[in-house]
């Protein structure tokens, strides 16, 4: 990255002119972008939507070919890179690094070679409303700039947990109007990390386990880790995998390098058959250091994409083909899909560059608190990156969605998942998931009491579908998105985010004086129920002391019980419906 004094005054960013003390607000950022657009035929500034508070959401397109539409960009055959800044708008060095990068490429043309085989899509600020809630006190762990934005949107949602559930206008616009229109080959998500103190100035994370299409996973390990990370080190940085230690801030406990679920950028991009890169500079490093590290990582990435044109694009295309082909596999084992993973105890060594620390007792904290020195600590620590499946399911022929569940249709639409509607009534035997064991989080997370399903049973039932109901086939590139949305145990699925909670609510009930004689009769006439009841009394003291629960036990096993209770309304198809039953 050039030094500020080497940049003509007219083209210096606010961060450069202030000695990296100040990051520009929304209006000044927009003025600077319009200045670049006015000075370069390679730059186009557009809006892809509006924020919750009504601000335009800016997208900068940088293309030597002036390929300023998705269709024109795809026609070039070039790799499309989407760079996202300020999803947590207090972590804003990505914005200032991107402003300088756009300028150097398109206005000053000192790095115009970066556009030889690449088209850039840059979100200078993603969480624009939170960006304008600026204060010196927003990031207690962070060393500059003097003022910075807020972590959450004005309605208290974290955009970096919203990729799959898409409940915010900002994320809905990003996915529907940018991601599923331009289909970038890689999403770069620039952040600042919290956590322990160490000398590494920049870290990264990319999903690479068995939950990722194999061609993409191979590109991550061979190309990104094999070439781009070493190049970043050559540029004078100390890169590291994302340093999330197993035991708090203790490096000796090792780094758990498991994959992210699709609520995050790094988990979402792979289920759309794209690469997702999380960039995390270290919060205690000076702001200028963090801006330069982010700039250099973006340059190292784009340099490599230019040096190996088409390599990532081929990995994306191969991943799409793999996902589509799996739907036609005959054997069940060839249709197995991993929805979540965990790391094993198998470790690889990593040369950690930290600081010597000691644990000092604290009367205030009531526990030891780490004190970091400036003495360097060079040691080898374990990284746990051997990933194995936690949840694996067999891909069905597709999913069947009754039209009244409009939230399902909405999510499919936003994510670009293809579906068709029934033209006429059709019936078939399908697999209907019944929730057997689940727990609801006692505290809210992102406004939800999330539902974690421990056990689900797939019941084969004859179901009838009406004209207008939805058929979601899985021979499409968005098949993984559909499965992550619709499988009952998916870690970020619609069940987890409470979309189907109403099927778990008791709709009818029996008065005690009505149910008690029926229960007595069931104890005589249904030995299986009687045996189960006595076992429950012996094993569950709380149940035994609860008269309502005891009677409800019998109600739920009687002929008056709701046959649809605890059944997820989205069914797994055993075979595709006939073409004659579907709309064109």
NORMO-V579343 format. One line per field, one symbol per residue. phi: phi as a letter, one per 20 degrees, with the letter a starting at -180 (. if undefined). psi: psi as a letter, one per 30 degrees, with the letter a starting at -180 (. if undefined). burial: + if it has 16 or more other C-alpha atoms within 10 Angstrom, else -. Layout:
BEGIN
phi: ???
psi: ???
burial: ???
END
This chain:
BEGIN
phi: .ffgfedggfdffffffemmecdffgffffffffffgfdbfeccdcddqcfgenffeecddcbfeleecgffffffmefdddddcmfdffedffffffgffgfffdeelecfffegccdddcefceefffgeeeafdecfedenffcbededfgendegecdfeekddffffffffddfedelffbdddecceeofeaefebcbbbfbefedggfffffffeefffcffgffffeoddfbggeeffdleefffndedffeeffdffefgffemcecdedceefefggfgfffffgfffffffgffffcfnffgffffffffffffgfdfeeffedfcedbcbeeefcdeceeddcfccedgcfffmafcfceeeffcdbdcedecedcfecccefffrcdcfffefffggffffemefbcdfebfbcaecedfdfecbcdffdfclmcefddeebcdeeecfcdddgofdddfdebfegffgfffdffdgfcfffgemfdgffeefecbdfffefffffgfffeecgffgffffffgfecffffedgfffffgfgfdefefffefmeffeeefebfffgfedfg
psi: klkeffkkefgkleeefgghfkkkaeeeeeeeeeeeefgkffkkklkgakleggkkjkkkkjkfghigleeeeeffglkkkjkkkhejffigfeeeeeeeeeeeefefhfhfffgegkkkkkjekeieeeefiklfgfjffkilaeklalellfggkjfgggeefifkeeeeeeeefdegefikfkkkjklklaalklfkfkllkkkgaffkkeeeeeeeeeeeeeeeeeeeefgglillljijkeibgjefflkjhllllgfleffeeefghlkkjkkjlkfflleeeeeeeeeeeeeeeeeeeefikfeeeeeeeeeeeeeeeefgkekeffgkkkflllkafkllkkjkjakklljkkkeefglkkkjklgkkjjlklkkjgjklkekklkkafakkjkffifeeeeeeeeggkklllkflkkklklkkkkkeklkkkelkjhgkikjkjekkkjkjlkkkklkflkkjlgilfgeeeeefefkegkfgleeeggfgffffkkellklefeeeeeeeeeeefieeeeeeeeeeeefjeeefgjeeeeeeeeefglffkjffkgkkfjlkkflklkeffll.
burial: ---+--+---++++++---+++++++--++-+++-++--+-++++--++-++---+++++++++--++----++---+++++++++++++++++++++++++++++++--++-+++++++++++++++++++++---++--+-++-+++++++---++++++++++-+-+++++++++++-+++++++++++++-++++++++++++++++++++++-++--++---++-++----++++++++++----+--+++++++++++++++++++++++++++++++++++++++++++++++++++++--++-+++++++++++++-++-------+-+++++++---+----++++-+------------+----------++++++++----+-+++++++++----++-++-++++++-+++--+-++++++++-------------+++++--+---+----+++++++++++++++++++++++++++++++++-++--+------+----++--+--++-----++--+----------+-----+++++++----++--++++++++++-++---++--
END
